[in-house]
Each structure stands twice: as C-alpha cells, then as structure tokens.
Amino acid sequence: MRSVMFDLDGTLADTSGDLLAAANVRFRSLGLGDLLGPGDAGTAVKGARAMLRLGFSRVPGFVWNEDTVDAEFPRFIEAYAADLDTHTFLYPGAMDAVEALKRDGYKVGICTNKPFRQAEDLMRSLGVRDAFGALLGSDSLPVRKPDPEHLRETVRRAGGHPDQTVLIGDTQTDRDTSRNAGVPSILVTFGPCGDDVHALKPEGTINHFDELHAEVSRLIG
C-alpha cells in the first residue's frame, strides 16, 4: 500500500514561535533574558539542544558546556509542554493536501523527532490528529530519524508498505532518513530552511502544499 509520511516541525506546521519562546523561558530563568528571536527559526527546527547552545553562545562571559545543555534540556521540555500551541500554525493547504492523498488511497502518518507526547498533544490541539493513521515521536522506538526503522515502523503502523512510501520533510535529517530507508523524499521550501533544501538534493521539492499530490504521484505512482 502506497503511503506518504510527514515530518511535523517545519513541514506540516510552523512550530518555531513556541519552541523559541520555551527556550527563552529557560534563559530568563537563568537571568540571561530573551536570547532568541524570529530570525532563529532555522535553529528551532534542529531541536532544543541546538537552541540552548545558540542562546548560551550569545552571552559574553557566560561559562557553559554540554553538561549545561543536558541539564537544561528536560527543563526546556517542561516549558514547551506547558505552552506548545500559542504561536504554532499549520502551513496553508497542509490538511487539504493530506485529505486529497487519503481520497486517492494513500496511507498517511507522521514521523517526527519531537517527543511523542508533545507531538500527540499538539496535533490534537490543532484538531488534526485523527487525520493521520500513525504518529511516532523521537521516544516511540529505541531509534529515531535518521535511522530508517523509525520511518519504516511509522509506515507499517499507518497501514502502508515501507518500500512504497515517500517522506515529506524540511531538513537534512529528513533527507538522510529517506536515503537510509531507500525511498524518495520531498522537501518543502516554505519551512524555516527555505530554499536551502535544494542543496540536499531531494527527489522532489514543493513551494506550497498545492504541489504535493503531483510530486507524490510522480515519485511513487
């Protein structure tokens, strides 16, 4: 069964505003003030540790190392979980594209490196969780993207076949995941990484979700 698997952050939804806000909550708690802003959306999709490192690096004289980052990571998770949908929004046309794929018989699911509980809660808050046959987060399995088994198991749980799938994403991690799984990827140019995704040489790109169905059909029929 053909399937289309989606990354979440930066692909289905712009979550950068709430991710950056949660990082700033932690920085303020340390007396450092707000260290990240809208221009750091590209770092937000790389994860909590990337945001923490970037913020700490901007404070002259602040002594930090990876132990500091590790200590702040669970506190960031708590801050984000407490307010994960204030600024987040689905990209235009995302759910229309998902429903169109389902009508044509594709299985759909979400394969994200966001922790499962956060991803599940966010999708339910946005009112679209039930549109997807499966959702696996970073802690759903012993492995995570770019390990191909994370993608393959998401496909299986959605009712699809791992060899007849395409991954929709927006980062190097998504590109590596598809390559490791031996399946094509389509990267979006409207996420925080923008046109930089072309350098990753995915099998397809889209500038708007209106273009998704044609690209999926071209790649997996």
TORPA-4810 file (N, C-alpha, C, O; in nm, 3 decimals):
<nodes>
NODE_1_0.084_-0.119_0.000_0.000_0.000_0.000_0.088_0.125_0.000_0.178_0.137_0.083_M
NODE_2_0.063_0.217_-0.092_0.141_0.340_-0.101_0.113_0.430_0.020_0.001_0.434_0.071_R
NODE_3_0.216_0.500_0.064_0.198_0.585_0.181_0.282_0.711_0.170_0.384_0.715_0.102_S
NODE_4_0.237_0.812_0.240_0.307_0.941_0.248_0.325_0.973_0.395_0.227_0.988_0.468_V
NODE_5_0.450_0.984_0.437_0.480_1.014_0.576_0.530_1.158_0.588_0.605_1.206_0.504_M
NODE_6_0.486_1.225_0.693_0.518_1.366_0.712_0.602_1.388_0.836_0.575_1.331_0.942_F
NODE_7_0.705_1.471_0.823_0.768_1.532_0.938_0.667_1.633_0.995_0.571_1.669_0.926_D
NODE_8_0.687_1.678_1.118_0.592_1.772_1.179_0.649_1.915_1.179_0.602_2.000_1.104_L
NODE_9_0.749_1.940_1.262_0.802_2.075_1.278_0.866_2.125_1.149_0.958_2.063_1.096_D
NODE_10_0.817_2.237_1.098_0.874_2.296_0.978_0.823_2.234_0.850_0.860_2.277_0.741_G
NODE_11_0.736_2.133_0.862_0.681_2.067_0.744_0.529_2.078_0.742_0.473_2.142_0.653_T
NODE_12_0.463_2.017_0.838_0.318_2.033_0.850_0.282_2.164_0.919_0.183_2.229_0.884_L
NODE_13_0.362_2.201_1.017_0.329_2.318_1.098_0.453_2.401_1.128_0.563_2.348_1.140_A
NODE_14_0.434_2.530_1.139_0.540_2.620_1.185_0.531_2.625_1.337_0.446_2.694_1.393_D
NODE_15_0.618_2.552_1.403_0.619_2.545_1.549_0.729_2.632_1.609_0.747_2.634_1.731_T
NODE_16_0.801_2.704_1.525_0.921_2.773_1.571_0.891_2.877_1.679_0.971_2.895_1.771_S
NODE_17_0.778_2.946_1.668_0.749_3.051_1.765_0.739_2.998_1.907_0.791_3.059_2.000_G
NODE_18_0.672_2.884_1.924_0.657_2.827_2.058_0.785_2.761_2.107_0.814_2.761_2.226_D
NODE_19_0.863_2.703_2.015_0.991_2.644_2.054_1.088_2.752_2.102_1.154_2.735_2.205_L
NODE_20_1.096_2.861_2.029_1.183_2.971_2.069_1.138_3.033_2.199_1.220_3.071_2.282_L
NODE_21_1.006_3.045_2.217_0.953_3.102_2.341_0.990_3.015_2.462_1.024_3.067_2.568_A
NODE_22_0.984_2.882_2.444_1.020_2.792_2.554_1.168_2.804_2.589_1.205_2.800_2.706_A
NODE_23_1.253_2.818_2.486_1.395_2.836_2.512_1.419_2.965_2.589_1.501_2.969_2.681_A
NODE_24_1.347_3.071_2.552_1.363_3.198_2.623_1.314_3.191_2.767_1.366_3.261_2.854_N
NODE_25_1.214_3.107_2.792_1.171_3.085_2.931_1.289_3.034_3.014_1.311_3.081_3.126_V
NODE_26_1.362_2.940_2.959_1.477_2.885_3.031_1.588_2.988_3.046_1.649_2.998_3.152_R
NODE_27_1.615_3.065_2.942_1.720_3.166_2.952_1.684_3.271_3.057_1.769_3.315_3.134_F
NODE_28_1.557_3.311_3.059_1.515_3.410_3.160_1.530_3.355_3.301_1.566_3.428_3.393_R
NODE_29_1.503_3.226_3.316_1.514_3.166_3.449_1.658_3.168_3.500_1.682_3.163_3.621_S
NODE_30_1.753_3.174_3.407_1.895_3.180_3.442_1.945_3.324_3.452_2.064_3.348_3.473_L
NODE_31_1.854_3.419_3.435_1.891_3.559_3.443_1.958_3.612_3.319_2.027_3.714_3.324_G
NODE_32_1.939_3.543_3.205_2.008_3.582_3.082_1.920_3.661_2.988_1.969_3.715_2.889_L
NODE_33_1.789_3.670_3.016_1.698_3.742_2.929_1.660_3.660_2.806_1.695_3.542_2.795_G
NODE_34_1.587_3.723_2.715_1.547_3.657_2.591_1.664_3.661_2.492_1.709_3.768_2.452_D
NODE_35_1.712_3.545_2.456_1.832_3.536_2.371_1.802_3.496_2.227_1.888_3.510_2.141_L
NODE_36_1.682_3.448_2.200_1.646_3.404_2.065_1.525_3.481_2.014_1.441_3.526_2.091_L
NODE_37_1.519_3.497_1.881_1.408_3.568_1.820_1.362_3.502_1.693_1.411_3.394_1.659_G
NODE_38_1.269_3.564_1.620_1.213_3.504_1.498_1.317_3.466_1.394_1.297_3.371_1.318_P
NODE_39_1.427_3.538_1.390_1.531_3.506_1.294_1.604_3.375_1.322_1.685_3.330_1.241_G
NODE_40_1.574_3.314_1.436_1.639_3.189_1.473_1.550_3.068_1.448_1.575_2.961_1.504_D
NODE_41_1.449_3.083_1.364_1.357_2.972_1.336_1.430_2.852_1.278_1.394_2.738_1.306_A
NODE_42_1.533_2.875_1.198_1.607_2.765_1.140_1.676_2.680_1.245_1.694_2.559_1.226_G
NODE_43_1.716_2.742_1.356_1.775_2.666_1.466_1.668_2.592_1.545_1.692_2.483_1.596_T
NODE_44_1.550_2.651_1.555_1.443_2.589_1.632_1.409_2.450_1.580_1.386_2.359_1.659_A
NODE_45_1.407_2.433_1.448_1.370_2.302_1.392_1.482_2.200_1.410_1.461_2.081_1.383_V
NODE_46_1.599_2.243_1.455_1.708_2.149_1.480_1.702_2.092_1.621_1.779_2.001_1.654_K
NODE_47_1.611_2.145_1.704_1.591_2.085_1.835_1.630_2.174_1.951_1.692_2.279_1.934_G
NODE_48_1.591_2.127_2.070_1.612_2.204_2.192_1.759_2.231_2.220_1.797_2.343_2.255_A
NODE_49_1.841_2.129_2.205_1.983_2.147_2.236_2.048_2.250_2.144_2.134_2.327_2.188_R
NODE_50_2.008_2.251_2.018_2.063_2.350_1.925_2.026_2.491_1.968_2.108_2.582_1.961_A
NODE_51_1.901_2.510_2.012_1.859_2.642_2.058_1.933_2.682_2.186_1.974_2.797_2.199_M
NODE_52_1.948_2.589_2.277_2.019_2.620_2.402_2.164_2.659_2.374_2.215_2.755_2.431_L
NODE_53_2.229_2.583_2.286_2.368_2.616_2.253_2.379_2.755_2.191_2.468_2.832_2.225_R
NODE_54_2.288_2.785_2.098_2.294_2.914_2.032_2.273_3.027_2.132_2.345_3.127_2.129_L
NODE_55_2.175_3.013_2.219_2.150_3.117_2.318_2.268_3.138_2.411_2.312_3.251_2.432_G
NODE_56_2.321_3.030_2.465_2.435_3.042_2.556_2.554_3.107_2.487_2.628_3.184_2.549_F
NODE_57_2.574_3.077_2.360_2.689_3.132_2.287_2.679_3.282_2.269_2.779_3.347_2.237_S
NODE_58_2.561_3.338_2.288_2.541_3.481_2.267_2.564_3.565_2.393_2.550_3.687_2.390_R
NODE_59_2.598_3.499_2.503_2.616_3.573_2.629_2.765_3.584_2.659_2.828_3.486_2.698_V
NODE_60_2.823_3.702_2.640_2.966_3.720_2.668_2.998_3.683_2.812_2.933_3.731_2.905_P
NODE_61_3.098_3.600_2.830_3.143_3.566_2.964_3.065_3.454_3.031_3.103_3.407_3.139_G
NODE_62_2.955_3.410_2.970_2.877_3.302_3.031_2.948_3.169_3.006_2.975_3.132_2.891_F
NODE_63_2.978_3.099_3.113_3.052_2.973_3.103_2.952_2.858_3.095_2.870_2.838_3.185_V
NODE_64_2.960_2.784_2.986_2.870_2.671_2.969_2.939_2.560_2.891_3.040_2.583_2.824_W
NODE_65_2.885_2.441_2.900_2.935_2.327_2.823_2.818_2.233_2.798_2.703_2.267_2.825_N
NODE_66_2.847_2.115_2.746_2.739_2.023_2.712_2.665_1.974_2.835_2.548_1.937_2.826_E
NODE_67_2.729_1.973_2.951_2.659_1.937_3.074_2.552_2.041_3.106_2.443_2.007_3.154_D
NODE_68_2.582_2.168_3.078_2.484_2.275_3.098_2.364_2.252_3.007_2.249_2.265_3.050_T
NODE_69_2.391_2.220_2.883_2.285_2.194_2.786_2.200_2.075_2.831_2.078_2.080_2.827_V
NODE_70_2.268_1.967_2.873_2.196_1.847_2.917_2.109_1.875_3.038_1.999_1.820_3.051_D
NODE_71_2.156_1.959_3.126_2.078_1.991_3.246_1.955_2.073_3.212_1.850_2.057_3.274_A
NODE_72_1.967_2.160_3.113_1.855_2.245_3.075_1.755_2.175_2.984_1.640_2.218_2.973_E
NODE_73_1.798_2.068_2.919_1.709_2.002_2.823_1.575_1.960_2.882_1.471_1.996_2.826_F
NODE_74_1.571_1.885_2.993_1.439_1.845_3.046_1.357_1.964_3.094_1.234_1.959_3.092_P
NODE_75_1.423_2.070_3.138_1.350_2.190_3.180_1.290_2.261_3.060_1.180_2.317_3.068_R
NODE_76_1.363_2.259_2.948_1.305_2.312_2.824_1.181_2.232_2.785_1.078_2.290_2.750_F
NODE_77_1.190_2.100_2.792_1.077_2.014_2.755_0.954_2.050_2.840_0.843_2.058_2.788_I
NODE_78_0.975_2.072_2.966_0.864_2.110_3.055_0.806_2.245_3.015_0.685_2.262_3.011_E
NODE_79_0.893_2.340_2.985_0.846_2.474_2.947_0.768_2.469_2.817_0.665_2.535_2.803_A
NODE_80_0.816_2.391_2.722_0.746_2.379_2.593_0.613_2.308_2.608_0.513_2.349_2.550_Y
NODE_81_0.612_2.201_2.686_0.488_2.124_2.705_0.380_2.210_2.771_0.261_2.189_2.748_A
NODE_82_0.421_2.306_2.852_0.325_2.392_2.921_0.260_2.493_2.828_0.155_2.549_2.862_A
NODE_83_0.319_2.518_2.711_0.264_2.619_2.618_0.317_2.590_2.478_0.410_2.655_2.431_D
NODE_84_0.256_2.490_2.413_0.309_2.447_2.284_0.226_2.488_2.164_0.258_2.449_2.051_L
NODE_85_0.119_2.566_2.185_0.034_2.597_2.070_-0.010_2.743_2.061_-0.105_2.775_1.989_D
NODE_86_0.058_2.831_2.133_0.021_2.972_2.129_0.051_3.035_1.993_-0.031_3.109_1.938_T
NODE_87_0.167_3.004_1.939_0.211_3.066_1.813_0.212_2.969_1.695_0.231_3.012_1.581_H
NODE_88_0.192_2.841_1.720_0.203_2.739_1.615_0.083_2.742_1.521_-0.031_2.764_1.564_T
NODE_89_0.110_2.719_1.393_0.001_2.713_1.295_0.037_2.614_1.185_0.154_2.596_1.153_F
NODE_90_-0.064_2.551_1.128_-0.046_2.463_1.014_-0.015_2.545_0.891_-0.071_2.653_0.872_L
NODE_91_0.073_2.495_0.807_0.103_2.566_0.684_-0.018_2.565_0.591_-0.093_2.467_0.589_Y
NODE_92_-0.037_2.671_0.513_-0.153_2.678_0.422_-0.162_2.556_0.330_-0.064_2.517_0.267_P
NODE_93_-0.280_2.500_0.324_-0.305_2.387_0.235_-0.260_2.253_0.286_-0.279_2.152_0.217_G
NODE_94_-0.201_2.247_0.405_-0.147_2.120_0.455_-0.254_2.013_0.465_-0.237_1.903_0.413_A
NODE_95_-0.364_2.043_0.532_-0.463_1.939_0.555_-0.546_1.910_0.430_-0.594_1.798_0.413_M
NODE_96_-0.563_2.009_0.344_-0.628_1.981_0.215_-0.547_1.879_0.136_-0.602_1.789_0.074_D
NODE_97_-0.414_1.894_0.140_-0.326_1.801_0.070_-0.333_1.662_0.131_-0.337_1.562_0.059_A
NODE_98_-0.336_1.656_0.263_-0.345_1.526_0.332_-0.474_1.455_0.295_-0.473_1.336_0.263_V
NODE_99_-0.585_1.527_0.299_-0.714_1.465_0.268_-0.722_1.421_0.122_-0.782_1.318_0.091_E
NODE_100_-0.662_1.498_0.033_-0.661_1.460_-0.109_-0.582_1.330_-0.129_-0.623_1.245_-0.208_A
NODE_101_-0.472_1.316_-0.060_-0.394_1.193_-0.069_-0.473_1.074_-0.016_-0.472_0.966_-0.076_L
NODE_102_-0.542_1.093_0.094_-0.622_0.984_0.151_-0.734_0.942_0.056_-0.762_0.823_0.043_K
NODE_103_-0.797_1.039_-0.008_-0.904_1.005_-0.102_-0.852_0.920_-0.218_-0.927_0.840_-0.275_R
NODE_104_-0.724_0.938_-0.252_-0.667_0.861_-0.362_-0.602_0.731_-0.314_-0.534_0.663_-0.390_D
NODE_105_-0.624_0.697_-0.187_-0.581_0.568_-0.137_-0.447_0.562_-0.068_-0.404_0.454_-0.027_G
NODE_106_-0.379_0.675_-0.055_-0.251_0.674_0.016_-0.274_0.667_0.167_-0.367_0.730_0.219_Y
NODE_107_-0.190_0.592_0.236_-0.188_0.595_0.382_-0.101_0.713_0.425_-0.001_0.743_0.360_K
NODE_108_-0.138_0.779_0.533_-0.061_0.894_0.579_-0.026_0.880_0.727_-0.103_0.824_0.805_V
NODE_109_0.089_0.932_0.763_0.132_0.927_0.902_0.233_1.036_0.930_0.276_1.107_0.839_G
NODE_110_0.271_1.048_1.056_0.366_1.149_1.100_0.485_1.079_1.165_0.468_1.000_1.258_I
NODE_111_0.604_1.109_1.115_0.730_1.057_1.169_0.813_1.176_1.212_0.871_1.245_1.128_C
NODE_112_0.820_1.200_1.342_0.882_1.323_1.392_0.984_1.293_1.502_0.971_1.194_1.574_T
NODE_113_1.084_1.378_1.513_1.178_1.369_1.624_1.134_1.452_1.743_1.212_1.473_1.837_N
NODE_114_1.013_1.500_1.741_0.952_1.562_1.858_0.911_1.449_1.954_0.864_1.345_1.907_K
NODE_115_0.926_1.466_2.084_0.878_1.362_2.175_0.731_1.329_2.149_0.651_1.418_2.119_P
NODE_116_0.696_1.201_2.161_0.562_1.157_2.121_0.452_1.235_2.191_0.358_1.280_2.126_F
NODE_117_0.461_1.252_2.322_0.352_1.316_2.395_0.330_1.458_2.347_0.216_1.502_2.332_R
NODE_118_0.438_1.531_2.322_0.426_1.667_2.272_0.363_1.669_2.133_0.275_1.750_2.105_Q
NODE_119_0.409_1.579_2.047_0.354_1.574_1.911_0.206_1.538_1.913_0.126_1.600_1.843_A
NODE_120_0.171_1.440_1.993_0.032_1.397_2.003_-0.055_1.511_2.056_-0.161_1.540_2.001_E
NODE_121_-0.011_1.575_2.163_-0.089_1.684_2.223_-0.104_1.800_2.126_-0.211_1.860_2.116_D
NODE_122_0.004_1.832_2.054_-0.002_1.944_1.961_-0.099_1.915_1.847_-0.180_2.001_1.812_L
NODE_123_-0.091_1.797_1.789_-0.180_1.766_1.677_-0.326_1.762_1.721_-0.414_1.800_1.645_M
NODE_124_-0.351_1.717_1.843_-0.489_1.719_1.894_-0.534_1.862_1.920_-0.649_1.897_1.895_R
NODE_125_-0.443_1.945_1.970_-0.476_2.086_1.993_-0.510_2.155_1.862_-0.599_2.240_1.858_S
NODE_126_-0.441_2.118_1.755_-0.467_2.177_1.624_-0.589_2.114_1.556_-0.635_2.161_1.452_L
NODE_127_-0.642_2.006_1.617_-0.764_1.943_1.568_-0.746_1.853_1.448_-0.842_1.828_1.375_G
NODE_128_-0.623_1.802_1.426_-0.598_1.723_1.304_-0.535_1.587_1.332_-0.498_1.517_1.238_V
NODE_129_-0.522_1.548_1.457_-0.455_1.420_1.486_-0.523_1.302_1.419_-0.455_1.213_1.367_R
NODE_130_-0.654_1.299_1.418_-0.726_1.183_1.366_-0.717_1.168_1.215_-0.759_1.066_1.160_D
NODE_131_-0.661_1.267_1.148_-0.644_1.257_1.002_-0.530_1.164_0.964_-0.519_1.123_0.848_A
NODE_132_-0.444_1.129_1.060_-0.324_1.051_1.032_-0.334_0.912_1.094_-0.376_0.895_1.208_F
NODE_133_-0.295_0.812_1.015_-0.308_0.675_1.060_-0.210_0.635_1.167_-0.233_0.538_1.240_G
NODE_134_-0.100_0.707_1.180_0.001_0.676_1.281_0.081_0.801_1.311_0.095_0.890_1.227_A
NODE_135_0.135_0.806_1.433_0.225_0.914_1.473_0.331_0.852_1.564_0.299_0.799_1.670_L
NODE_136_0.455_0.861_1.522_0.567_0.815_1.606_0.659_0.932_1.634_0.695_1.008_1.544_L
NODE_137_0.698_0.946_1.761_0.788_1.051_1.803_0.928_1.000_1.828_0.959_0.884_1.801_G
NODE_138_1.012_1.088_1.879_1.153_1.053_1.900_1.172_0.943_2.002_1.272_0.872_1.999_S
NODE_139_1.075_0.928_2.094_1.086_0.830_2.201_0.989_0.713_2.183_0.968_0.636_2.277_D
NODE_140_0.931_0.699_2.065_0.837_0.589_2.041_0.908_0.456_2.021_0.851_0.350_2.049_S
NODE_141_1.031_0.459_1.973_1.112_0.341_1.945_1.250_0.360_2.007_1.283_0.470_2.051_L
NODE_142_1.330_0.255_2.011_1.468_0.273_2.058_1.553_0.357_1.963_1.662_0.401_2.001_P
NODE_143_1.504_0.379_1.840_1.577_0.460_1.742_1.489_0.576_1.697_1.368_0.577_1.722_V
NODE_144_1.551_0.673_1.632_1.480_0.790_1.581_1.541_0.830_1.448_1.649_0.782_1.412_R
NODE_145_1.473_0.918_1.373_1.533_0.969_1.250_1.672_1.024_1.278_1.691_1.093_1.379_K
NODE_146_1.770_0.996_1.193_1.762_0.943_1.057_1.769_0.791_1.046_1.788_0.739_0.936_P
NODE_147_1.755_0.718_1.157_1.750_0.572_1.147_1.628_0.534_1.064_1.517_0.579_1.094_D
NODE_148_1.646_0.452_0.961_1.534_0.421_0.873_1.420_0.345_0.940_1.307_0.350_0.893_P
NODE_149_1.451_0.274_1.049_1.345_0.195_1.113_1.237_0.285_1.173_1.122_0.243_1.186_E
NODE_150_1.274_0.405_1.210_1.174_0.499_1.262_1.069_0.528_1.154_0.949_0.527_1.180_H
NODE_151_1.116_0.554_1.034_1.026_0.578_0.922_0.948_0.452_0.886_0.826_0.456_0.868_L
NODE_152_1.018_0.341_0.874_0.953_0.217_0.833_0.843_0.174_0.929_0.736_0.130_0.886_R
NODE_153_0.868_0.187_1.058_0.766_0.146_1.154_0.646_0.239_1.153_0.533_0.195_1.173_E
NODE_154_0.670_0.366_1.128_0.558_0.459_1.114_0.471_0.418_0.996_0.348_0.419_1.004_T
NODE_155_0.536_0.382_0.885_0.463_0.338_0.766_0.380_0.214_0.798_0.262_0.207_0.763_V
NODE_156_0.440_0.117_0.865_0.368_-0.007_0.898_0.246_0.022_0.983_0.137_-0.031_0.957_R
NODE_157_0.263_0.106_1.083_0.151_0.134_1.174_0.040_0.214_1.104_-0.076_0.208_1.144_R
NODE_158_0.077_0.286_1.001_-0.023_0.359_0.923_-0.094_0.269_0.822_-0.192_0.309_0.760_A
NODE_159_-0.043_0.147_0.806_-0.105_0.053_0.713_-0.042_0.049_0.575_-0.099_-0.008_0.483_G
NODE_160_0.076_0.111_0.560_0.142_0.115_0.431_0.255_0.015_0.420_0.281_-0.061_0.514_G
NODE_161_0.323_0.015_0.306_0.439_-0.070_0.282_0.564_0.017_0.281_0.569_0.117_0.209_H
NODE_162_0.666_-0.018_0.361_0.785_0.067_0.371_0.856_0.095_0.240_0.923_0.197_0.226_P
NODE_163_0.841_0.006_0.142_0.909_0.027_0.014_0.828_0.111_-0.084_0.875_0.144_-0.193_D
NODE_164_0.706_0.144_-0.046_0.619_0.223_-0.134_0.576_0.350_-0.062_0.457_0.380_-0.049_Q
NODE_165_0.676_0.424_-0.017_0.645_0.544_0.059_0.734_0.660_0.016_0.838_0.640_-0.048_T
NODE_166_0.693_0.778_0.052_0.773_0.898_0.033_0.766_0.978_0.162_0.660_0.986_0.225_V
NODE_167_0.877_1.037_0.201_0.883_1.118_0.323_0.881_1.265_0.288_0.961_1.311_0.206_L
NODE_168_0.790_1.339_0.351_0.781_1.484_0.331_0.849_1.551_0.450_0.810_1.529_0.565_I
NODE_169_0.949_1.633_0.424_1.023_1.694_0.534_1.081_1.829_0.496_1.043_1.890_0.396_G
NODE_170_1.175_1.874_0.580_1.232_2.008_0.556_1.377_2.022_0.599_1.431_2.132_0.594_D
NODE_171_1.441_1.913_0.641_1.577_1.926_0.693_1.669_1.815_0.643_1.626_1.720_0.578_T
NODE_172_1.797_1.832_0.675_1.897_1.729_0.646_1.857_1.596_0.709_1.876_1.490_0.648_Q
NODE_173_1.802_1.601_0.829_1.761_1.478_0.896_1.658_1.401_0.814_1.667_1.279_0.802_T
NODE_174_1.560_1.472_0.760_1.458_1.406_0.678_1.520_1.349_0.551_1.488_1.237_0.510_D
NODE_175_1.608_1.425_0.489_1.673_1.375_0.367_1.755_1.251_0.397_1.751_1.154_0.321_R
NODE_176_1.830_1.252_0.507_1.910_1.136_0.544_1.823_1.015_0.576_1.858_0.902_0.544_D
NODE_177_1.709_1.040_0.640_1.618_0.931_0.676_1.567_0.860_0.551_1.569_0.738_0.543_T
NODE_178_1.523_0.938_0.453_1.471_0.878_0.330_1.580_0.802_0.256_1.557_0.693_0.205_S
NODE_179_1.699_0.861_0.251_1.810_0.795_0.182_1.845_0.663_0.251_1.867_0.562_0.185_R
NODE_180_1.850_0.666_0.384_1.882_0.545_0.459_1.776_0.436_0.440_1.807_0.317_0.444_N
NODE_181_1.652_0.479_0.420_1.543_0.384_0.401_1.527_0.341_0.256_1.451_0.249_0.226_A
NODE_182_1.600_0.405_0.166_1.592_0.370_0.024_1.463_0.415_-0.041_1.415_0.351_-0.135_G
NODE_183_1.407_0.525_0.007_1.282_0.578_-0.051_1.302_0.726_-0.081_1.393_0.789_-0.027_V
NODE_184_1.218_0.784_-0.167_1.234_0.926_-0.202_1.185_1.020_-0.094_1.105_0.984_-0.008_P
NODE_185_1.235_1.141_-0.100_1.188_1.247_-0.010_1.145_1.367_-0.093_1.197_1.393_-0.202_S
NODE_186_1.050_1.439_-0.038_1.007_1.569_-0.092_1.029_1.669_0.019_0.972_1.655_0.127_I
NODE_187_1.110_1.770_-0.005_1.138_1.871_0.096_1.064_2.000_0.063_1.056_2.041_-0.053_L
NODE_188_1.011_2.064_0.167_0.934_2.187_0.149_1.027_2.307_0.156_1.122_2.309_0.234_V
NODE_189_0.999_2.407_0.073_1.081_2.528_0.073_1.019_2.639_0.157_1.080_2.745_0.174_T
NODE_190_0.899_2.615_0.212_0.833_2.719_0.290_0.860_2.705_0.440_0.808_2.784_0.518_F
NODE_191_0.939_2.607_0.480_0.976_2.593_0.620_1.091_2.685_0.655_1.136_2.764_0.572_G
NODE_192_1.140_2.677_0.779_1.248_2.765_0.823_1.376_2.756_0.740_1.452_2.852_0.733_P
NODE_193_1.401_2.641_0.678_1.523_2.625_0.599_1.511_2.686_0.460_1.612_2.705_0.392_C
NODE_194_1.390_2.716_0.415_1.369_2.783_0.288_1.429_2.710_0.170_1.429_2.587_0.164_G
NODE_195_1.481_2.787_0.075_1.537_2.730_-0.048_1.667_2.653_-0.025_1.717_2.589_-0.117_D
NODE_196_1.722_2.659_0.096_1.845_2.585_0.124_1.825_2.435_0.107_1.922_2.361_0.089_D
NODE_197_1.699_2.389_0.111_1.675_2.245_0.099_1.716_2.191_-0.038_1.741_2.072_-0.053_V
NODE_198_1.723_2.279_-0.139_1.763_2.232_-0.272_1.904_2.172_-0.270_1.933_2.079_-0.346_H
NODE_199_1.989_2.224_-0.184_2.126_2.175_-0.175_2.133_2.031_-0.124_2.234_1.963_-0.143_A
NODE_200_2.026_1.984_-0.060_2.022_1.848_-0.007_1.989_1.745_-0.115_1.996_1.625_-0.092_L
NODE_201_1.953_1.795_-0.233_1.924_1.710_-0.349_1.817_1.604_-0.321_1.840_1.485_-0.344_K
NODE_202_1.701_1.646_-0.271_1.591_1.551_-0.255_1.535_1.513_-0.392_1.565_1.578_-0.492_P
NODE_203_1.455_1.408_-0.395_1.393_1.368_-0.521_1.287_1.467_-0.567_1.254_1.472_-0.686_E
NODE_204_1.234_1.546_-0.474_1.135_1.646_-0.510_1.132_1.759_-0.408_1.174_1.741_-0.294_G
NODE_205_1.083_1.875_-0.451_1.060_1.988_-0.360_0.924_2.047_-0.393_0.874_2.034_-0.505_T
NODE_206_0.864_2.114_-0.295_0.740_2.187_-0.319_0.749_2.324_-0.254_0.811_2.341_-0.149_I
NODE_207_0.687_2.421_-0.319_0.682_2.557_-0.267_0.549_2.584_-0.195_0.536_2.685_-0.125_N
NODE_208_0.453_2.496_-0.213_0.322_2.508_-0.149_0.260_2.369_-0.148_0.290_2.287_-0.235_H
NODE_209_0.175_2.342_-0.052_0.113_2.210_-0.044_0.024_2.179_-0.164_-0.009_2.063_-0.188_F
NODE_210_-0.015_2.280_-0.240_-0.092_2.255_-0.362_-0.014_2.167_-0.461_-0.074_2.101_-0.546_D
NODE_211_0.117_2.167_-0.449_0.203_2.094_-0.543_0.231_1.951_-0.498_0.293_1.875_-0.572_E
NODE_212_0.188_1.915_-0.377_0.230_1.788_-0.320_0.178_1.666_-0.396_0.255_1.574_-0.426_L
NODE_213_0.052_1.664_-0.428_-0.008_1.545_-0.487_0.063_1.508_-0.618_0.089_1.391_-0.643_H
NODE_214_0.092_1.607_-0.700_0.158_1.579_-0.828_0.298_1.523_-0.807_0.340_1.433_-0.879_A
NODE_215_0.370_1.575_-0.709_0.504_1.525_-0.681_0.500_1.383_-0.626_0.581_1.299_-0.666_E
NODE_216_0.406_1.356_-0.536_0.392_1.221_-0.483_0.360_1.123_-0.595_0.420_1.015_-0.603_V
NODE_217_0.267_1.158_-0.680_0.230_1.071_-0.792_0.347_1.045_-0.885_0.364_0.934_-0.935_S
NODE_218_0.427_1.148_-0.907_0.545_1.132_-0.994_0.644_1.035_-0.936_0.709_0.960_-1.009_R
NODE_219_0.658_1.034_-0.804_0.762_0.956_-0.740_0.723_0.813_-0.706_0.804_0.722_-0.719_L
NODE_220_0.598_0.793_-0.662_0.559_0.657_-0.621_0.429_0.612_-0.685_0.376_0.507_-0.649_I
NODE_221_0.378_0.690_-0.780_0.259_0.648_-0.852_0.127_0.676_-0.780_0.020_0.644_-0.832_G
</nodes>
